[in-house]
């Protein structure tokens, strides 16, 4: 088995964990490859993450490192947590070696998580695992949004922003604005609003196989679309943004994952 490694940028502890794990692999005759940016910090040769050819990728850091990697690869990912809070990982740095050994033995399963396919005026953008977020580019300035589900008009609404979240992302940004928590096995997406100018605006759960369409209705007023906090583009008047379930789910290396246990521990 060949394993790839990606580190959170400028994280000395993350680099030390990767050095420890790759030394173990080298001593035991196993192959590995390190992402270019991480390898540069280690003064080694590396490979762009989208060019890594491996059986799995181990990300070391927090959720950000895993989300960044998942936007660029379809390989299974094992997130190792060295930050204070990480919902995507089930192992921290102290248990990383044991998990690597199980990975090498084939003692694991691959869990698939739904991702959002996003298009702007029919142009496809990178998929997102947690959420797609539309917000005003000017602080404290609300915007008009037209919201549709397939061919059905839901409403026009004024708000600071709109969040389209997956079940995985239901414990992230959407939760902070009052959205519900969804079990990852639920085939649905959440539409949540940030500071809506309406007493009737509430989060909605819709089928993930449907297409959510949002139209920017403010002439001459730009909106920022951000995907998993990684990719950001500007959209404008009458641009049509569409969201549906991607045909490429995120893949995670799992051992003893328990969603509800994880939620209790992370959220107190």
VOKE-237482 format. One record per residue (C-alpha): residue in three letters; x, y, z; residue number from 1; chain. Coordinates in pm, whole numbers, plus 32768, in hexadecimal, padded with zeros to 4 digits. Example, Ala and Ser with C-alpha at 12.3 -4.5 7.8 and 13.67 -1.06 7.14 Angstrom:
BEGIN
res=Ala xx=84CE yy=7E3E zz=830C n=1 chain=A
res=Ser xx=8557 yy=7F96 zz=82CA n=2 chain=A
***
This chain:
BEGIN
res=Unk xx=8000 yy=8000 zz=8000 n=1 chain=A
res=Unk xx=8079 yy=815E zz=7FA7 n=2 chain=A
res=Unk xx=8011 yy=827B zz=808D n=3 chain=A
res=Unk xx=800E yy=83F0 zz=8043 n=4 chain=A
res=Unk xx=803A yy=84FD zz=814D n=5 chain=A
res=Unk xx=7FB6 yy=8662 zz=8162 n=6 chain=A
res=Unk xx=7FF7 yy=8754 zz=827F n=7 chain=A
res=Unk xx=7F49 yy=888B zz=82FA n=8 chain=A
res=Unk xx=8021 yy=89B0 zz=827C n=9 chain=A
res=Unk xx=8124 yy=8A3F zz=836A n=10 chain=A
res=Unk xx=80DD yy=8941 zz=847A n=11 chain=A
res=Unk xx=8224 yy=88C0 zz=8513 n=12 chain=A
res=Unk xx=816C yy=87BB zz=85E3 n=13 chain=A
res=Unk xx=80BF yy=8736 zz=84AA n=14 chain=A
res=Unk xx=820E yy=8718 zz=83F8 n=15 chain=A
res=Unk xx=82A1 yy=865B zz=8520 n=16 chain=A
res=Unk xx=817F yy=8564 zz=8516 n=17 chain=A
res=Unk xx=81B7 yy=852A zz=83A1 n=18 chain=A
res=Unk xx=832E yy=84FB zz=83D5 n=19 chain=A
res=Unk xx=82E5 yy=83F7 zz=84E2 n=20 chain=A
res=Unk xx=81EC yy=833A zz=8409 n=21 chain=A
res=Unk xx=82BB yy=8342 zz=82CA n=22 chain=A
res=Unk xx=83F1 yy=82CB zz=8387 n=23 chain=A
res=Unk xx=8325 yy=81A4 zz=8403 n=24 chain=A
res=Unk xx=82B2 yy=8155 zz=82A1 n=25 chain=A
res=Unk xx=8413 yy=8172 zz=8215 n=26 chain=A
res=Unk xx=84A5 yy=8090 zz=8323 n=27 chain=A
res=Unk xx=839F yy=7F88 zz=82D7 n=28 chain=A
res=Unk xx=83C1 yy=7F94 zz=815D n=29 chain=A
res=Unk xx=827F yy=804B zz=810A n=30 chain=A
res=Unk xx=825A yy=8154 zz=7FFD n=31 chain=A
res=Unk xx=81DB yy=82B6 zz=8039 n=32 chain=A
res=Unk xx=81C4 yy=840B zz=7F93 n=33 chain=A
res=Unk xx=81AD yy=8565 zz=8030 n=34 chain=A
res=Unk xx=80E6 yy=868C zz=7FAA n=35 chain=A
res=Unk xx=81C1 yy=879B zz=7F10 n=36 chain=A
res=Unk xx=8182 yy=88B0 zz=800F n=37 chain=A
res=Unk xx=81B6 yy=87C6 zz=8135 n=38 chain=A
res=Unk xx=82ED yy=8730 zz=8095 n=39 chain=A
res=Unk xx=837B yy=888C zz=8060 n=40 chain=A
res=Unk xx=835D yy=88D2 zz=81D6 n=41 chain=A
res=Unk xx=8414 yy=8788 zz=8211 n=42 chain=A
res=Unk xx=851E yy=87E4 zz=8109 n=43 chain=A
res=Unk xx=84BE yy=86B5 zz=8037 n=44 chain=A
res=Unk xx=8433 yy=866C zz=7EDE n=45 chain=A
res=Unk xx=82BA yy=8663 zz=7ECC n=46 chain=A
res=Unk xx=818F yy=8646 zz=7DE4 n=47 chain=A
res=Unk xx=8060 yy=8720 zz=7DA4 n=48 chain=A
res=Unk xx=7F3A yy=868D zz=7E62 n=49 chain=A
res=Unk xx=7E66 yy=866B zz=7D26 n=50 chain=A
res=Unk xx=7F84 yy=85A3 zz=7C88 n=51 chain=A
res=Unk xx=7FBE yy=84B9 zz=7DAF n=52 chain=A
res=Unk xx=7F9A yy=834B zz=7D4D n=53 chain=A
res=Unk xx=7F5B yy=8282 zz=7E8A n=54 chain=A
res=Unk xx=7E63 yy=819A zz=7F33 n=55 chain=A
res=Unk xx=7E0A yy=829B zz=803D n=56 chain=A
res=Unk xx=7E6C yy=83F5 zz=80B6 n=57 chain=A
res=Unk xx=7EAB yy=8449 zz=8223 n=58 chain=A
res=Unk xx=7E65 yy=85B7 zz=8278 n=59 chain=A
res=Unk xx=7F03 yy=863F zz=83B6 n=60 chain=A
res=Unk xx=7E71 yy=877A zz=8453 n=61 chain=A
res=Unk xx=7CFF yy=87C3 zz=8474 n=62 chain=A
res=Unk xx=7BC8 yy=87C3 zz=839B n=63 chain=A
res=Unk xx=7C5A yy=88D1 zz=82BA n=64 chain=A
res=Unk xx=7D75 yy=87ED zz=8246 n=65 chain=A
res=Unk xx=7C7F yy=86D6 zz=81FB n=66 chain=A
res=Unk xx=7B8B yy=87BB zz=8143 n=67 chain=A
res=Unk xx=7CA0 yy=8854 zz=8071 n=68 chain=A
res=Unk xx=7D1E yy=86FA zz=8012 n=69 chain=A
res=Unk xx=7BC5 yy=8674 zz=7FC0 n=70 chain=A
res=Unk xx=7B89 yy=8792 zz=7ECC n=71 chain=A
res=Unk xx=7CB8 yy=871F zz=7E07 n=72 chain=A
res=Unk xx=7CAE yy=85A3 zz=7E11 n=73 chain=A
res=Unk xx=7BB9 yy=8481 zz=7DFB n=74 chain=A
res=Unk xx=7C99 yy=839F zz=7ED0 n=75 chain=A
res=Unk xx=7C28 yy=8323 zz=8028 n=76 chain=A
res=Unk xx=7C9D yy=840A zz=813F n=77 chain=A
res=Unk xx=7CFF yy=83BE zz=82A6 n=78 chain=A
res=Unk xx=7CF6 yy=8505 zz=836E n=79 chain=A
res=Unk xx=7DDD yy=8514 zz=849E n=80 chain=A
res=Unk xx=7D81 yy=8628 zz=8590 n=81 chain=A
res=Unk xx=7E84 yy=8704 zz=863A n=82 chain=A
res=Unk xx=7DA0 yy=8833 zz=8667 n=83 chain=A
res=Unk xx=7CA9 yy=8881 zz=877D n=84 chain=A
res=Unk xx=7B70 yy=881A zz=86BE n=85 chain=A
res=Unk xx=7B44 yy=873D zz=858D n=86 chain=A
res=Unk xx=79FE yy=8692 zz=8531 n=87 chain=A
res=Unk xx=7A88 yy=85D4 zz=8405 n=88 chain=A
res=Unk xx=7B93 yy=850F zz=84BF n=89 chain=A
res=Unk xx=7B6F yy=83EC zz=85AF n=90 chain=A
res=Unk xx=7CDD yy=83DA zz=8613 n=91 chain=A
res=Unk xx=7DD7 yy=84D0 zz=86A7 n=92 chain=A
res=Unk xx=7F50 yy=84CF zz=8682 n=93 chain=A
res=Unk xx=7F82 yy=83DE zz=87A7 n=94 chain=A
res=Unk xx=7EB7 yy=82D3 zz=86F5 n=95 chain=A
res=Unk xx=7F39 yy=8313 zz=8596 n=96 chain=A
res=Unk xx=803C yy=81FD zz=858F n=97 chain=A
res=Unk xx=7F41 yy=80F7 zz=85FF n=98 chain=A
res=Unk xx=7E58 yy=8169 zz=84E9 n=99 chain=A
res=Unk xx=7F70 yy=8159 zz=83E7 n=100 chain=A
res=Unk xx=7FB1 yy=7FF0 zz=8453 n=101 chain=A
res=Unk xx=7E42 yy=7F9B zz=842B n=102 chain=A
res=Unk xx=7E40 yy=8048 zz=82D9 n=103 chain=A
res=Unk xx=7F68 yy=7F75 zz=8266 n=104 chain=A
res=Unk xx=7EB9 yy=7E37 zz=82DE n=105 chain=A
res=Unk xx=7D7A yy=7E90 zz=8224 n=106 chain=A
res=Unk xx=7CBF yy=7EA6 zz=836E n=107 chain=A
res=Unk xx=7BE2 yy=7FCE zz=8313 n=108 chain=A
res=Unk xx=7AB1 yy=8033 zz=824C n=109 chain=A
res=Unk xx=7A6F yy=814E zz=8158 n=110 chain=A
res=Unk xx=794D yy=8234 zz=81B3 n=111 chain=A
res=Unk xx=78B3 yy=830B zz=80A3 n=112 chain=A
res=Unk xx=7828 yy=8464 zz=80F2 n=113 chain=A
res=Unk xx=774F yy=8534 zz=8007 n=114 chain=A
res=Unk xx=77E7 yy=866C zz=7F6C n=115 chain=A
res=Unk xx=7749 yy=8799 zz=7EC3 n=116 chain=A
res=Unk xx=7773 yy=87D1 zz=7D4E n=117 chain=A
res=Unk xx=776A yy=894A zz=7D0E n=118 chain=A
res=Unk xx=7741 yy=89FE zz=7BC3 n=119 chain=A
res=Unk xx=7733 yy=8B72 zz=7B74 n=120 chain=A
res=Unk xx=7685 yy=8BBA zz=7A29 n=121 chain=A
res=Unk xx=76BF yy=8A48 zz=79D4 n=122 chain=A
res=Unk xx=7839 yy=8A5C zz=7A1B n=123 chain=A
res=Unk xx=789D yy=8950 zz=7B13 n=124 chain=A
res=Unk xx=796B yy=89AB zz=7C46 n=125 chain=A
res=Unk xx=7A25 yy=88C4 zz=7D3A n=126 chain=A
res=Unk xx=7942 yy=87E2 zz=7E08 n=127 chain=A
res=Unk xx=7911 yy=882E zz=7F7A n=128 chain=A
res=Unk xx=78EB yy=873E zz=809C n=129 chain=A
res=Unk xx=786E yy=882A zz=81AD n=130 chain=A
res=Unk xx=77B9 yy=894C zz=810C n=131 chain=A
res=Unk xx=7798 yy=8A50 zz=7FFE n=132 chain=A
res=Unk xx=776A yy=8BAF zz=808B n=133 chain=A
res=Unk xx=76E1 yy=8CE1 zz=7FD9 n=134 chain=A
res=Unk xx=7712 yy=8E2B zz=808E n=135 chain=A
res=Unk xx=771E yy=8FA0 zz=8053 n=136 chain=A
res=Unk xx=787A yy=901F zz=8000 n=137 chain=A
res=Unk xx=7837 yy=9151 zz=80DA n=138 chain=A
res=Unk xx=7820 yy=9124 zz=8252 n=139 chain=A
res=Unk xx=76C0 yy=914E zz=82E4 n=140 chain=A
res=Unk xx=761E yy=9186 zz=818D n=141 chain=A
res=Unk xx=74FE yy=9099 zz=8147 n=142 chain=A
res=Unk xx=74B3 yy=9017 zz=7FEA n=143 chain=A
res=Unk xx=7383 yy=8F99 zz=7F2B n=144 chain=A
res=Unk xx=738B yy=8E28 zz=7ECB n=145 chain=A
res=Unk xx=7291 yy=8D64 zz=7DFA n=146 chain=A
res=Unk xx=727F yy=8BFA zz=7E74 n=147 chain=A
res=Unk xx=71F8 yy=8AD6 zz=7DA4 n=148 chain=A
res=Unk xx=71EC yy=895C zz=7DC9 n=149 chain=A
res=Unk xx=71E4 yy=88AB zz=7C77 n=150 chain=A
res=Unk xx=70C7 yy=895E zz=7BC3 n=151 chain=A
res=Unk xx=701E yy=89DC zz=7CFF n=152 chain=A
res=Unk xx=7046 yy=8B40 zz=7D7D n=153 chain=A
res=Unk xx=7082 yy=8B49 zz=7EF7 n=154 chain=A
res=Unk xx=70A1 yy=8CBE zz=7F36 n=155 chain=A
res=Unk xx=7163 yy=8E00 zz=7F09 n=156 chain=A
res=Unk xx=7218 yy=8E58 zz=8049 n=157 chain=A
res=Unk xx=72FA yy=8F67 zz=80D1 n=158 chain=A
res=Unk xx=7417 yy=8EEA zz=81AA n=159 chain=A
res=Unk xx=7589 yy=8F13 zz=81F1 n=160 chain=A
res=Unk xx=75C0 yy=8DC5 zz=814E n=161 chain=A
res=Unk xx=7546 yy=8C65 zz=80FB n=162 chain=A
res=Unk xx=75EE yy=8B1E zz=8159 n=163 chain=A
res=Unk xx=75B8 yy=89D8 zz=809C n=164 chain=A
res=Unk xx=763B yy=88C4 zz=8180 n=165 chain=A
res=Unk xx=7669 yy=874D zz=8166 n=166 chain=A
res=Unk xx=7623 yy=8661 zz=828A n=167 chain=A
res=Unk xx=779B yy=866D zz=82CE n=168 chain=A
res=Unk xx=778C yy=87E9 zz=82D0 n=169 chain=A
res=Unk xx=765A yy=87EC zz=83B0 n=170 chain=A
res=Unk xx=7743 yy=87FD zz=84DF n=171 chain=A
res=Unk xx=7805 yy=891F zz=844A n=172 chain=A
res=Unk xx=779D yy=8A7A zz=83CE n=173 chain=A
res=Unk xx=762E yy=8A22 zz=839E n=174 chain=A
res=Unk xx=7611 yy=89B7 zz=850B n=175 chain=A
res=Unk xx=7694 yy=8B0A zz=857F n=176 chain=A
res=Unk xx=756C yy=8BBC zz=84D9 n=177 chain=A
res=Unk xx=7468 yy=8ACD zz=8568 n=178 chain=A
res=Unk xx=7465 yy=89B4 zz=846A n=179 chain=A
res=Unk xx=7418 yy=884B zz=84CE n=180 chain=A
res=Unk xx=7512 yy=872F zz=84F9 n=181 chain=A
res=Unk xx=74EA yy=861A zz=83F6 n=182 chain=A
res=Unk xx=756A yy=84B7 zz=8411 n=183 chain=A
res=Unk xx=7667 yy=8485 zz=82F4 n=184 chain=A
res=Unk xx=758E yy=836A zz=826C n=185 chain=A
res=Unk xx=746F yy=845C zz=8225 n=186 chain=A
res=Unk xx=744D yy=84AA zz=80B2 n=187 chain=A
res=Unk xx=7407 yy=861B zz=80D9 n=188 chain=A
res=Unk xx=7497 yy=8779 zz=80D4 n=189 chain=A
res=Unk xx=744E yy=889E zz=81BB n=190 chain=A
res=Unk xx=73F5 yy=89FF zz=814C n=191 chain=A
res=Unk xx=7447 yy=8AF1 zz=8268 n=192 chain=A
res=Unk xx=743B yy=8C6C zz=8274 n=193 chain=A
res=Unk xx=752A yy=8D5D zz=8318 n=194 chain=A
res=Unk xx=7475 yy=8E80 zz=83C1 n=195 chain=A
res=Unk xx=733C yy=8E6D zz=82E3 n=196 chain=A
res=Unk xx=725A yy=8F9F zz=82D7 n=197 chain=A
res=Unk xx=7124 yy=8ECA zz=830E n=198 chain=A
res=Unk xx=707C yy=8E29 zz=843B n=199 chain=A
res=Unk xx=700E yy=8D01 zz=8366 n=200 chain=A
res=Unk xx=7167 yy=8CA1 zz=82E2 n=201 chain=A
res=Unk xx=71CF yy=8B54 zz=8375 n=202 chain=A
res=Unk xx=72CC yy=8A4B zz=8311 n=203 chain=A
res=Unk xx=7245 yy=8948 zz=821E n=204 chain=A
res=Unk xx=72B1 yy=87E2 zz=81D7 n=205 chain=A
res=Unk xx=7285 yy=8784 zz=8068 n=206 chain=A
res=Unk xx=72D4 yy=8647 zz=7F9F n=207 chain=A
res=Unk xx=7440 yy=8642 zz=7F32 n=208 chain=A
res=Unk xx=73E3 yy=85BE zz=7DD9 n=209 chain=A
res=Unk xx=731C yy=86FD zz=7D98 n=210 chain=A
res=Unk xx=73BA yy=8838 zz=7D0C n=211 chain=A
res=Unk xx=73C0 yy=896E zz=7DE7 n=212 chain=A
res=Unk xx=73D2 yy=8AAB zz=7D13 n=213 chain=A
res=Unk xx=7424 yy=8C01 zz=7D9E n=214 chain=A
res=Unk xx=7418 yy=8D41 zz=7CD2 n=215 chain=A
res=Unk xx=74BD yy=8E88 zz=7D3C n=216 chain=A
res=Unk xx=73B0 yy=8F95 zz=7D23 n=217 chain=A
res=Unk xx=746E yy=90D1 zz=7D86 n=218 chain=A
res=Unk xx=74DC yy=9192 zz=7C51 n=219 chain=A
res=Unk xx=7644 yy=9208 zz=7C66 n=220 chain=A
res=Unk xx=7680 yy=9168 zz=7DBC n=221 chain=A
res=Unk xx=7775 yy=9047 zz=7DC6 n=222 chain=A
res=Unk xx=7764 yy=8F0A zz=7E96 n=223 chain=A
res=Unk xx=787E yy=8E21 zz=7EFB n=224 chain=A
res=Unk xx=7851 yy=8CA9 zz=7ECD n=225 chain=A
res=Unk xx=7938 yy=8BDD zz=7FAD n=226 chain=A
res=Unk xx=795C yy=8A62 zz=7F9E n=227 chain=A
res=Unk xx=79CF yy=89B6 zz=80DF n=228 chain=A
res=Unk xx=7A85 yy=8AF5 zz=813F n=229 chain=A
res=Unk xx=7B86 yy=8AA4 zz=8031 n=230 chain=A
res=Unk xx=7B0C yy=8B1E zz=7EE0 n=231 chain=A
res=Unk xx=7A71 yy=8C78 zz=7EB8 n=232 chain=A
res=Unk xx=79E3 yy=8D21 zz=7D82 n=233 chain=A
res=Unk xx=7916 yy=8E5C zz=7D48 n=234 chain=A
res=Unk xx=77B7 yy=8E3F zz=7CB8 n=235 chain=A
res=Unk xx=76D4 yy=8F59 zz=7C4A n=236 chain=A
res=Unk xx=757A yy=8FC8 zz=7BD9 n=237 chain=A
res=Unk xx=74A7 yy=8EB1 zz=7B3E n=238 chain=A
res=Unk xx=75C1 yy=8DB4 zz=7B52 n=239 chain=A
res=Unk xx=7526 yy=8C5E zz=7B8F n=240 chain=A
res=Unk xx=75CE yy=8B81 zz=7C91 n=241 chain=A
res=Unk xx=7564 yy=8A13 zz=7C9C n=242 chain=A
res=Unk xx=75A8 yy=890A zz=7DA2 n=243 chain=A
res=Unk xx=7567 yy=8793 zz=7D92 n=244 chain=A
res=Unk xx=760C yy=8654 zz=7E0D n=245 chain=A
res=Unk xx=7759 yy=860B zz=7D68 n=246 chain=A
res=Unk xx=7794 yy=84C3 zz=7CB9 n=247 chain=A
res=Unk xx=78E4 yy=84B9 zz=7D71 n=248 chain=A
res=Unk xx=78B2 yy=847C zz=7EE6 n=249 chain=A
res=Unk xx=79C7 yy=84C3 zz=7FDD n=250 chain=A
res=Unk xx=7A6F yy=8384 zz=8058 n=251 chain=A
res=Unk xx=7AF0 yy=8359 zz=81BA n=252 chain=A
res=Unk xx=7BC3 yy=8246 zz=8254 n=253 chain=A
res=Unk xx=7B02 yy=81D6 zz=8388 n=254 chain=A
res=Unk xx=7B44 yy=80E2 zz=84A2 n=255 chain=A
res=Unk xx=7A45 yy=8102 zz=85BD n=256 chain=A
res=Unk xx=798C yy=823B zz=8555 n=257 chain=A
res=Unk xx=7855 yy=8292 zz=8620 n=258 chain=A
res=Unk xx=77AA yy=83D4 zz=85AC n=259 chain=A
res=Unk xx=76E3 yy=840C zz=86EC n=260 chain=A
res=Unk xx=780B yy=83C2 zz=87D2 n=261 chain=A
res=Unk xx=78DD yy=84B2 zz=8705 n=262 chain=A
res=Unk xx=77CF yy=85BF zz=8718 n=263 chain=A
res=Unk xx=77B2 yy=8599 zz=8893 n=264 chain=A
res=Unk xx=7929 yy=85B3 zz=88C6 n=265 chain=A
res=Unk xx=7961 yy=86D8 zz=87D7 n=266 chain=A
res=Unk xx=7831 yy=87A3 zz=883B n=267 chain=A
res=Unk xx=7821 yy=8756 zz=89AE n=268 chain=A
***
